[in-house]
Amino acid sequence: MISHKGVDYAKILKRYDIDAQNEASPEAIAAKMLPKDPVLKKVAETVVWMKFKDVGPATTEALKTKKPLEIINDGLVVGMEVVAKLYADHIYYLPEIMMAAKTMEIGIAIAEKQIPGGRETKGTIVMHAAEGDPHDIGKNIAAVMVRSSGYTVIDMGKDVDVDDVVAEVIKSKPMMVTGTALMTTTMTAFPRAAEKLVAKGVNIPFMAAGGAVNRDFAESFDLGIFSEKAPQTPPIADKVKAGYDWRKIRANWEDIVGGV
Ligand code: B12
């Protein structure tokens, strides 16, 4: 008879289902994506775990050693990227997304106050999320980047009617207008708005951005230019200020956003 004495069953019987479950736990997913830097990690974690009360102290603590934009981009936004991954994996649902976004916004508001900037403005930029689109988290982040680079932002909010965008541009004469669309059903608002602007003689770049939009789409209509990530907006705005029109931005796009 075979003796089972001394057999280590852990080496023979492997529970692949439990292994897979552990690898897909929110903690394991977060561990792979969170920043390595302990200070930024602490900030990002408050977003991932929706810790409203902790995000303020963690951000304030981080401000002692880190620059505000570093805390926003490499801490708070990374936390939100983890949340988006947990949502995509059906671990988080919309209530968690909303709470995490609120937590991130509390942190951004604290960090943003510490961004140095003079009173002088480099120019005005009108920003909005497309008609029918409630997704404004990316726009809000881009607005922080643009403001902190010295531009004045007219933030029209989310789900903005095409005609309201056109009216605001005519009224405030900005150097550029940006639109965010995260839904394939709403991104068509951009060519409609751009066409109306062209008909009224407006010739400023119309930056189309957000998850639903790619470069091909953004450049498929007159005035349209693309920005993939929020931090790409200030270098593009600087070129607009330097006199580049939308055609020249398109032609030099890789060089302008290179490395950002
Ligand atoms: C949060 C969220 C919501 C929140 C939005 C809260 C808010 N205030 O924004 C709420 C709960 C409201 C919501 C609702 C819905 N949502 Co939603 N939502 C999301 C989710 C999970 C995350 C988006 C997000 O904020 N990400 C974090 C930010 C930082 O990323 P981001 O927006 O992509 O921004 C980055 C870039 O795109 C870029 N960027 C973005 N904007 C701008 C602007 C400028 C100027 C620049 C330069 C760059 C830039 O820079 C950022 C990073 O640097 C996405 C899934 C996903 N993974 O994207 C779905 C998602 C966008 N939602 C989706 C859908 C379908 C809906 C609903 C229709 C669901 C429903 N059935 O009810 C509703 C909308 C109903 C309506 N019409 O009102 C779909 C869209 C599918 C599609 N392709 O059309 C997605 C992709 C989910 C999915 N996989 O199905 N949602």
Boltz pocket constraint, residues with backbone or C-beta under 6 A from the ligand:
constraints:
  - pocket:
      binder: B
      contacts: [[A, 77], [A, 80], [A, 81], [A, 84], [A, 85], [A, 87], [A, 88], [A, 94], [A, 97], [A, 98], [A, 101], [A, 132], [A, 133], [A, 134], [A, 135], [A, 136], [A, 137], [A, 138], [A, 139], [A, 141], [A, 142], [A, 178], [A, 179], [A, 180], [A, 181], [A, 182], [A, 183], [A, 184], [A, 185], [A, 207], [A, 209], [A, 210], [A, 211], [A, 212], [A, 227], [A, 228], [A, 229], [A, 230], [A, 231], [A, 232], [A, 233]]
      max_distance: 6.0
